[in-house]
Amino acid sequence: MGCPLPDTFIVMSGVNPMFKPPKADRRSERTRNSLITAFDRLLLERGYDDVTVLDIVALADVGRSTFYEQFENKEHMLRESLVPLLAILANAHVHGDIVAVERMIAHMWEQRRLASALLSGSANTLALSLLTELIEEGLRARCATGGGKPRLPLRLVAVQIAAVTIAPIVSWLDDSTTCTSADIARAIILGSRAIIAAKDIPAS
């Protein structure tokens, strides 16, 4: 099965190496972590589109039934890998927190091979959809507490913000955009602020 991934890779995929599950759940947690570690390795080697459930279970040395006890499918696995990353970005957009975004962007650069794999091919489409959902939830809560009526449906606003977030990050990770993590953070936060202000969404 090869050497285990460094903790930084595990954290990137949403598995906390400091987490201590109850004794009764440790076997299940070890199996889950083995599957995610295998998934990460295959992402790095092949990219999301060329990874199958059979590949994952073979590398993790578990049966298919064991996989389906933990995950619905490969897409479910990817969603769980993306949620810790995108939730931070979504929350920072809603509250305008540049520092939080810069920290996450810097972490993505440190793990850029894995980050690129998580945001390329059809995985990019899922990432955009998931980020849109998370941003929409935050904007809806913001409007509920701040009052006012947005000019456009919140779903459309969230789509716009998600697009101005993912595209610069992907370009930067591919070395197509020469700038710092702080530059990327400022660009996407300022972009989201402009979109939010233009749609008459109340301030946070």
C-alpha atoms as one frame of an Amber mdcrd trajectory, in Angstrom:
protein
   0.000   0.000   0.000   2.963   2.356   0.250   3.802   4.965   2.849   1.016
   6.968   4.489   0.475  10.521   3.352   1.890  13.352   5.476  -0.547  14.910
   7.940  -0.772  18.047   5.792  -2.352  16.020   3.001  -4.735  14.381   5.434
  -5.811  17.743   6.841  -6.341  19.048   3.309  -8.835  16.262   2.712 -10.753
  16.883   5.897  -9.399  14.046   8.021  -8.096  15.410  11.318  -5.069  13.372
  12.473  -5.639  14.655  16.029  -9.182  13.307  16.147  -9.630  10.476  18.677
 -12.840   8.572  17.941 -14.503   6.389  20.575 -13.001   2.913  20.868 -16.019
   1.295  19.264 -15.560   3.471  16.156 -11.790   3.293  15.755 -11.824   0.433
  13.273 -14.374   2.206  11.105 -12.413   5.459  11.365  -9.172   3.711  10.357
 -10.926   2.208   7.351 -12.369   5.590   6.386  -8.980   7.275   6.693  -7.371
   4.513   4.611  -9.914   5.073   1.863  -9.381   8.838   1.874  -5.591   8.403
   1.867  -5.906   6.071  -1.123  -8.213   8.547  -2.832  -5.707  11.369  -2.321
  -2.864   9.299  -3.758  -4.860   8.380  -6.816  -5.919  12.006  -7.329  -2.258
  12.982  -7.420  -1.334  10.168  -9.777  -4.263  10.224 -12.205  -6.669  13.074
 -11.539 -10.258  12.740 -10.376 -11.782  11.713 -13.703  -9.525   8.662 -14.065
 -10.029   7.320 -10.530 -12.642   4.608  -9.936 -14.096   3.076  -6.787 -12.335
  -0.163  -7.717  -9.010   1.698  -7.813  -9.656   3.197  -4.382 -10.620  -0.040
  -2.662  -7.700  -1.883  -4.251  -5.176   0.656  -2.957  -6.842   0.827   0.463
  -6.999  -2.992   0.546 -10.666  -3.155   1.489 -13.751  -4.619  -0.168 -16.275
  -2.666  -2.210 -18.955  -3.289   0.401 -16.689  -1.668   2.996 -16.319   1.387
   0.747 -20.082   1.749   0.442 -20.469   1.535   4.195 -18.483   4.784   4.363
 -19.348   6.638   1.142 -22.205   6.676  -1.328 -19.885   6.955  -4.332 -16.731
   8.658  -5.599 -18.500  12.028  -5.811 -19.539  11.797  -2.154 -15.896  11.185
  -1.288 -14.813  14.251  -3.245 -17.470  16.403  -1.586 -16.184  15.413   1.853
 -12.648  16.270   0.756 -13.746  19.699  -0.495 -16.080  20.787   2.310 -13.390
  21.806   4.868 -11.635  23.863   2.198 -14.675  25.510   0.630 -16.555  26.139
   3.882 -13.755  28.448   5.030 -13.829  30.325   1.726 -17.624  30.610   1.748
 -17.740  31.922   5.304 -14.954  34.409   4.627 -16.803  35.737   1.571 -19.972
  36.368   3.503 -18.091  38.133   6.309 -15.356  39.744   4.190 -12.485  38.105
   6.080  -9.391  38.525   3.874  -7.063  37.020   6.498  -8.968  33.718   6.585
  -8.944  33.521   2.786  -5.230  34.303   2.571  -4.422  31.547   5.076  -6.461
  29.033   3.104  -4.949  30.135  -0.213  -1.441  29.842   1.237  -2.252  26.342
   2.493  -3.519  25.405  -0.966  -0.233  26.598  -2.454   1.731  24.466  -0.013
  -0.363  21.478  -1.132  -0.845  22.699  -4.698  -0.575  19.322  -6.420  -3.441
  17.962  -4.367  -5.366  21.253  -4.517  -5.040  21.297  -8.320  -6.291  17.718
  -8.496  -9.296  18.643  -6.339 -10.144  21.587  -8.629  -9.540  20.158 -12.102
 -11.664  18.279 -14.637 -15.157  17.343 -13.501 -14.010  17.883  -9.903 -13.952
  21.602 -10.720 -17.649  21.494 -11.617 -18.476  19.840  -8.306 -16.308  22.338
  -6.405 -18.133  25.256  -8.045 -21.506  23.739  -7.232 -20.583  23.023  -3.623
 -19.059  26.466  -3.065 -22.178  28.031  -4.569 -24.377  26.120  -2.113 -22.259
  27.147   0.868 -22.137  30.810  -0.162 -25.888  30.884  -0.790 -26.538  29.513
   2.697 -24.366  32.229   4.211 -25.963  35.022   2.175 -29.444  33.790   3.062
 -28.601  33.888   6.762 -27.073  37.337   6.329 -30.199  38.686   4.641 -32.446
  37.112   7.269 -30.651  38.987  10.052 -29.834  42.192   8.166 -33.104  42.804
   6.395 -33.375  44.304   2.943 -34.234  42.681  -0.365 -31.467  41.676  -2.817
 -31.871  42.782  -6.424 -31.249  39.286  -7.711 -31.935  35.761  -6.449 -29.315
  34.759  -3.897 -28.526  31.622  -5.890 -27.394  33.741  -8.828 -25.314  35.978
  -6.563 -23.681  32.891  -5.042 -22.902  31.545  -8.529 -21.139  34.801  -9.386
 -19.087  34.814  -6.190 -18.127  31.147  -6.582 -16.913  31.834 -10.119 -14.729
  34.790  -9.111 -13.253  32.596  -6.370 -12.410  29.355  -8.150 -11.110  30.712
 -11.463  -8.239  32.843 -10.027  -7.207  30.049  -7.659  -7.070  27.451 -10.440
  -5.081  29.789 -12.684  -2.672  30.574  -9.854  -2.168  26.930  -8.908  -1.365
  26.205 -12.566   1.320  28.933 -12.479  -0.616  30.899 -15.088  -0.991  33.886
 -12.756   2.090  35.360 -11.103   1.162  36.805  -7.728   1.139  36.058  -4.011
  -1.444  34.316  -1.875  -2.283  37.755  -0.430  -2.945  39.075  -3.954  -5.305
  36.192  -4.697  -7.099  36.639  -1.363  -7.590  40.371  -1.948  -8.783  39.801
  -5.510 -11.470  37.306  -4.615 -12.652  39.112  -1.467 -12.825  42.495  -3.223
 -14.617  40.830  -6.114 -17.181  39.240  -3.831 -17.674  42.487  -1.910 -18.402
  44.319  -5.164 -20.938  41.683  -6.201 -22.638  41.719  -2.796 -22.817  45.528
  -2.667 -24.173  45.760  -6.230 -27.019  43.387  -5.381 -28.175  45.370  -2.308
 -27.342  42.586   0.119 -27.138  43.988   3.684 -23.733  44.416   5.294 -22.564
  41.689   7.673
